Amino acid sequence: MPNWNKIRKDFPITKKSVYFQSAAMSPIPTPVFAAIVKNYRKIHRQGDILWTKDLEKYRKLCGDIAALINTEKDNICFVQNTSTAMSLIALSFQNKIETPYNVVSTEDEFPASTIGFEHQGIAMRYVPPINSRYPIDAILEQTNEQTAAVVTSYIQYATGFRQDLQALGKALHDKSILFIVNATQAFPFYPLDIQAMHIDALTCSLHKWGMTGHVGSIFFTSPEFRKRFSAPWIGWLSVDVGKAVIHTAKNAPFRVHDSAQRYEFGTQNLQTILAFQSALDYLKAIGFENIRNRILELTDYLILGLKKLGVRIVSPTDKPEERSPIVSFSLGDRNKECIKKLTKESISVSPRAGLIRVSVNIFNNFEDIDKLLSVLHSVISGT
Ligand SMILES: Cc1ncc(COP(=O)(O)O)c(C=O)c1O
């Protein structure tokens, strides 16, 4: 059993405030912060000398991520953010699909998942939520013979609803509809299995549960996806040079990487990307099942307290398989006053989609939740 008190000490933010905003960005734990500093110190002292070694470490990291989500290293790369990954996919569709088509997504989706498709003029069909859930039948109902893809989050950012990706992926696979997943609010805490979930492309920004700050996004594409859709734009590192070093020739043929490396374009911030290796090792050492259980017991405690206060909880809470670190609720027209009082007590939550969003993390404890509930009680009772 992990020592949660010890883990809490890795997050200095807990000394000064009660932080329930990890679904916006998690604070960086001390060992990961130390790795970032170490990586920057390397270029401070040695410049470019270790770049190729760092690239090897980067490939190893892609391999570790691939193993975690049941795919191959060659299908993984890093891009700047989820918005970039989704725009790449949207442009890939526009370049290739010649017959009229649409893309289905959900009304509550964070815009990083959808705005790039809208910008390309792709016909979007949005599924309305049913009690903050997206039942698979409701998603399938929005699809038709022209649907090229379904784009959805694994965990919805505003309500925390966790989708059954395996059942949805299987249903879409049977209909030959591409399955595009935004796992930003889930990875690496919640299990992902590319094969079993029939995922064609996946993106996952790491500044939330990846605990490494704004390091970028993991971008997975299947070999079939890359075969069907050529890279809509490339850079010098997208070019497969074989044994050569750099493709410097002009007006000479070149070959774009078959692997996901085609989406790497140019140099990246390896100092922070490689620090994600530390975050991954740190979280693996705690154990993802332990983490999920801890999140469940903390959110159980929070939900019970909210119910006792008569607060309207908007997140789906009755099925553990739909739960996540996010619990959203509303005090109606007292939301603003509530957030103000919480801020005054150094308790940070996120206003999202007209709701108050609380997201719990491995450094939170029951006392944090008691402090939050106590402020809510004072707002509700007017004391
Ligand atoms: C579900 C989800 N996807 C993506 C993002 C971020 O998108 P990007 O990486 O493009 O900044 C967020 C929140 O910031 C989010 O909640």
The ligand as an ORCA input file, in Angstrom:
! r2SCAN-3c Opt
* xyz 0 1
  C     -10.023     16.925    -22.550
  C      -8.973     17.977    -22.797
  N      -8.254     17.920    -23.926
  C      -7.287     18.799    -24.188
  C      -7.005     19.832    -23.336
  C      -5.893     20.771    -23.656
  O      -5.730     20.909    -25.043
  P      -4.328     21.386    -25.633
  O      -3.353     20.303    -25.339
  O      -4.574     21.566    -27.094
  O      -3.985     22.676    -24.945
  C      -7.763     19.958    -22.150
  C      -7.575     21.035    -21.150
  O      -6.778     21.908    -21.157
  C      -8.759     18.986    -21.879
  O      -9.474     19.034    -20.755
*
